[in-house]
Amino acid sequence: MTRDVAVLGAGMHPWGKWGHSFVEYGTVAARAALADAGLDWRDVGSIVGANTVRGGYPGHVAGATFAKALGWQGARVASVYAACASGAQAIDTARAQILSGLAEVVLVVGADAAPKGFFRPAGGERPDDPDWLRFRVLGATNPAYFGLYARRRMAVHGDTQEDFAQVKVKNAALGALNPYARYRRRVTAQEVAASAVVADPLRLLDICATSDGGAALVLAGMDFARRHGAAEPVRIRAVSTVTPRYPSTVLDLPDIGTDSAVGVEPATEPFRASNARAAYEEAGIGPEDLSLAEVYDLSTALELQWYEDLGLCGEGQAAKLLREGVTSLGGRIPVNTSGGLASFGEAVPAQAIAQVCELTWQLRGAAGDRQVAGARVGIAANQGLFGHGSAVVAVR
């Protein structure tokens, strides 16, 4: 029995700093997705909202909030919070409802109005909260963490600041072609190098911004899709939401210490790699089958790490892949054809959904000037705080 679910509609609100409520962004995206699917809001049997964030913590229960904004009509509702993995886990919740027969059509929505600067914890004393502790005990802001990870890649694999800059150059060129991106201007490696140092070795243009934005998908069972006239829709074939394995020997914030490997051998693969592998296994594919990938480039260095975690190359080979143009548009496996976070910035609960919107448009052949020729299989991957996995495989 197939576990595919059809993507009938995809919609987004442009990313930026618009000064409005996240509800507006999500509602615009939802209506766009419904129009794309050729369905009315009253046709939706369930709505799943990826919870928005306030000061680093979940705020409004987004499912009911969006249902109210669209007009109460009795749909089943769910709300999901898993930090950066919220959107993928909302997709997984929707898929489970469809495959279990609880709903034929599910609307998935994520949106945020992010603070300026970087995410920080809300006020109050929470000594049992590792995310609060990493700010208060270490002073480890997100950019500080990104910088530490970049330094590790430089020390272990020989990556250079020039390699990191080329990731930004690639993604900015693709973002310039995306009408939903916040930053739609090409940049040069020289401009990256000339931007202010934020967390050595990373500069301002190496790090993603925080943004407002929204994204939505209309998912349905395959029988409904065929009855609706969609004979060969884009399909979600796998969603991986795995957790890490003990012991973890590489620092991964918000944790401020690694697990002990004295008595237990470390896992054969790191968390992000295991997340991708689970998605590949469920989909019955391997990295060699991919046409494109959307990854969570919180920093330029982290995009390179994803190349290895997705199995696009061996350990320490990511910079070589980049230099050879393999991950650029026209290369063997383009990465972040949307422009990535480099071009969008972070609107946390919307981001994983936006990644699947990009896969959908690419697999339909509807991505315009950033189209990957003959795209048939794509993966979207990111990671949420506290060990929330997030990988989605879509096929055509």
N, C-alpha and C positions, 0 to 999 in steps of 0.2 A: 504493500500500500504506500503510495506516495505521501510524503509529508510536506510537499510544496504548498505554498499559499501564493496567490496572485497579487501583484502590485497593480491595482487598477488606476490609482491616482497618486501624483506627487505634487506638492506645492510648497512654496517658501515665501517668506517676507524677507526683503533684502536686509542684509546685516549692516549695522552702522551704530551710531549713537543718536537715537531719534527722540529721546526724552518722553516716551509714552509708556504705558503699562504693557507688561508682557502679554496681557490678555488680548490686546489689539494685534500684536504680532502673530500670536497663535491663531487667532480667529481669521486673519487674512490668509495665513498659510493653509488652514483647514478648508476654507471656501475655495481656494485655488486647487487643492487636491481633489475636492468633491467635483469641481467643474471638469478637471482633467479626467476623472473617472466617469463623467456623465451621469452622476448620481445626485440625488437630493439628500440633504441632511436627515430627512425623515426616513430614508432608506437604510440608515446606519443602525445596526442592532447593538453596538457597544462602542464606547469611546474610552481610550486609554491615554491618560495624560502623563508626560514626564514632568515631575515636579520642578518648579522653578526654585531658584536659590536666592537667599537674602543674606549677604555678608558671609558666604561660605556655608550656609546651612539651609535645609529645605524650608521653603516658605509655604505658599499656597498649595492646597491639594488640587492639582491642575486638572484632573479629569472632570470633576464637577464644575470647576470654574469655567472651562471651555464649553461644557454642555450648557451651562446657564447662558453664556454669551451667544451661543448659536441658537438657543431657544429650547427650553425644556420639552422633551418629546418622549421621555420614558426609557431611553437607552440604558443598558447596563453600563456601569462605570467602574474604572479602576485608576489609581494613581500610583506612580512608581518613582522612588528616589534611589539612585545609585551613583550620585555624583556624575562624572563624565560618561559613565556607562548607562545613565538613565534612559536615554533614547533607545538603545539596543534592547534593554530589558523591557521597555514598553512594547517594542516590536515583538519580543518573545512572548509577553503576556497576551498580546493580540493573536499571535499565531496559535498559542495554546487554546484560546477560546474558540477559534475557528476549527481547529482539528478535533476538538472535543465535542463539537456540535452546539456549543452554547450560543454562537452567533455566526451568521453568514458573512456579514460585512462589518469591519471594525475600522474606526478612524483613530489613528495614532497622531498625537500632537505634542510638540515640545517647543517652548519659547522662553526667553529670558530678557530682562532688562538689567544688565550687569553693572556693578559699580565701576567707577573709574579706577585706573591703576591696576592693582592685582587683588585677587581674592584674599580676604583676611577673615578670621573667625569673628563671630558676633561677640558682644561683651559678656561678662560674667566669668565665674570661676568654674572650670570643668576639668579637674585634674585626672579624671578617668577617661578623658577624650584624647586620643593620640594626635589628632589634628590640632587641637588647641595647644597641646604640650609642645609640638614641634615649633609653633610660633613663639610661645612664651618661654620655653626652656632653651631652645637653640636659636631663636630669631630666624628660623629657616623659612623665609618667604618662598613662594613658588619660583621666582627667578633665581634665588640662591640654590635651590634644588636643581634647576636646569643647568646651572653653571657647574655644579659638582658632577653631574652626569656627563657633561661635555668634557670636563677635565679627565674623567675616567676613560672616556673613549680615546682621548689624545694620548694618555699614558699607556693604555693597554693595546690599542690598535694603530696608533700613529696618525689618527685623523688630525687635520689641520684647521685653523680658522678659515683658510681659503676654501676648504671643502664645505664647511658650514655655510659660508657665504653663498656658495653655488646652489645650495638647496633653496635659499631665499630667492636667488635669481630665477631659478626654474619655476618655483611656485608663483612668484609675482607675475611672470610672463603668462601663466595660465589663468591666474586671477583676473588679469586685465581683460580676458575674454569672457568673463562670467558676470552677467548682469546682476546677480545676487550678492556678489562679493563687496565687502566694505572698501578694500583698497584695490583700485583698478589701475595701477600704474606699474610699469616695468621698472626694475631697479638694476643697478650694476653692482658687481662685487666691490668696486671702489666705494660706492655709496654705503654699502653694508659696513665696510671697514672704517668709514669715516663717521658712522653713527656712534652715539655715546655708549660707553661701557656701562652695562647694568649689573652683571654678575660675571666677572672674569671667568672664562674667555668670551662670554657671549655679550654681544652688543644689542642695542635697541632693536635693530632690524632682524636679529636672530630669534627674537622672542615674540610670541603672539600677544595680541592685545586682548582686552575684555570688551565684549560687544553686546548690542541688542540684536535680536533676530528671532525667527521662528521657522519651523519646518513641520510638514505633515505628510502622512501617507494614508491612502485608503487600501486596506488589505481585504481579501475575500477568498473563500474556498474556490477550488478549481471548477467545481460544478456550477457555482454561481457565475464565475467569470465567463464560462462558455455560454451559459444562458443569456448573459448580458452582451454577448457578441465579441468577447475577447478570446479568440481561439488560441493565440500564442502570446500570452502576456509575459512580462518579466515576472520571475518567480523567486520568492525567498526559499532557498533550499536548506539553509542551515543557520542556526543562531547558537553561538557558544557563549555561555555565561559562567565558565568554570572559575574556581578559586585557586589560589596558590597551593603548593605542596611544601611541607616542612622537610628539611630546613631551607630557608632562603638565605643565601650568603652574600647577596648584593643589597645594599641599602635601597629601600624603596619607600619614600615618604608617603604617608605621614609617620610610619614607623621610624624610630630614631635609633634602632639597634638591629643587627642582623640576628637570625636564629643561630643557635650553636650547632655546628656540624661535627662536634667532637665524637658523639656517640652514634650519629646517623649519617649515612652518606647523603650528600645533596642530591636533589632530583636531577635527572639527566638533562633537563631543559628548564630554562627560566619561565616565569609565570606567563609573560606575553607570548612566548613561543608555544607553550602548552595550550593557551587560549586559541591560537590560530590552528594548531594541530587538531583540536577537538572539532573546530568548524570544518576543516578539510575532511576529517573522518566521517562526519555526519553527511556532508555533501557528496562524498565518494569521489573527491578530486584531490589533486595535489597542487603545490605552487606552480608547477610547470603548466597547469591548465589555465592559469589566470590570464585575462586580457588586460586588467587594470586593478589598482588597489587605491583605496582611500584610507589614509592613516592619520593619527592624531599628532600632528607636528606642533606640540606645545613649544618646542624650540627646534632649530635647524638640526642640532645634534641628535635629538630624539627621533627625527624622521629617519636618519641613517640607522639608528638602532632598530627601527621597525623593519627595515629591509631584511635584516638578519633574522629577526623574530618571526617574520612571515615565511622564511625559508627561500627568499628570492636569491640569496647568496649565502656563502659560508660565513662563519664568524670572522669578523675583522675585514670582510671584503666589501662592506657597504660603500665606502668612499670610492673604491675602484669602479663599482657599478655606476655610481653617479657620474664619475669622470668620463666614462665611456658612453654616456648618454642613454643607458639602458632604461632609466626611469623617467626620461623626458618624453614628451609627446612625440610619437614616431619611433620611440625605442621599443624594445621587446616587451617591457612591462611598465607602462607609464604609472607613476604614483602621484596622487593628489592632482588629478586633472581639473578638479574644481578650483584649485588655487590653495586648498588646505587652510588651516588656521592662520597661516602666514598672510593670507588674503582676506579671511573672514574675521578673525578674532574669535574669542570663546563666548558663546552663548550656551552655557553648559548643557541644559536638558534638551536643547535642540540639535546639538552637534552630530550625534550618532544618527539621528533621523535625516539630517541634511546629507550625511555621507551616503545613505541609501537612496536619497533623491538623486544624487549625482550618478550612482550606479544605474539607477532606473533610466535616466535620460541617456546615458552612454549605451546601455544595452538595447534601448529602442532605436539608437542611431539618431537621436534628437539633440545632441550636445553642441551643435553648431561648429564654430571654428576650433573648439577644443575636442572634437570627436576623435575617439580611438577607432581606427578602421577595423571593421569586422568584430567588434567587441561581443563576446558571448558569455564570459564568466568574470565576475568581479567580487572582491572582498573589501569590506569596511572593518577597520579595527581600531579600538582604543582601550583604555583602561580606566576604571573608576577607583576612587579612594577605597582603602580597606579591602582590597582584593576582589573587586567586581570585574569579572571578565566581560569583554564586549567584542564579538566578531560576528559579522553577518555575511553570508555568501548569497549572492543573487546570480541568477542564470537566465539565459534567453534561449 
